[in-house]
Amino acid sequence: MSAAQAGEFLRALAMHNPTPETELLYGTPFTLLVAVVLSAQTTDAAVNKCTPALFAAAPGPAEMAALGPEGIAPYIRRIGLWQGKAKNVAALSRILVEQHGGVVPSDRAALEALPGVGRKTANVVLNVAFGENTMAVDTHIFRLGNRTGLAPGKTPREVEDGLVKRCPPELLRDAHHWLILHGRYVCKARQPECWRCPAASHCNYGDKVPAPG
């Protein structure tokens, strides 16, 4: 997909959803960071069932570190990989207190140095909490980038770099949310609902699915 075509694709999504937002529940950069860490290989909906009680008990890194893995675990047992996530959340909270004055850093290297935080998680936090023009590639965006021709790649980083290169600069901050929501609800993994796609005329997918019936 050319840069011009990619721009039209994203503008079509933008017209359909002018003010996209993350579906994770959060109130501060810290609770956003924790929610994103918990969302790895788990749906946002499942995370949102756990985090209100967790954040009420531990709204900041000091309180979360005080809970420790054993105190965090009961709140998140309904989500996948909860044992490891409880350890990571406790550890990153302790590091935030000890090394960052209890404040979530706005620096990529510092974020990625935290337990459980990789490039995708850092990109989400930088985008949502700090307003940076980052592109966080999850399974939905990886699939969509390859399926549509928007940014084909064999790895999430290749897709990320392709999207950043092709996306008009003024759309880049919101593009992550347009794409993830589109992949979650329209361009689905099992079968894309092309008849509902506002960007279908700009998509290079060769086997578009017609409306049922």
Salt bridges, closest charged atoms under 4 A:
GLU8 OE2 - ARG11 NH1 3.61
GLU23 OE1 - ARG184 NH1 2.50
ASP44 OD2 - ARG184 NH1 3.30
GLU112 OE2 - ARG108 NH1 3.28
GLU160 OE2 - ARG119 NH2 2.79
ASP161 OD1 - ARG157 NE 3.05
GLU170 OE2 - ARG11 NH2 3.25
GLU193 OE2 - LYS188 NZ 2.93
GLU193 OE1 - ARG196 NH1 2.46
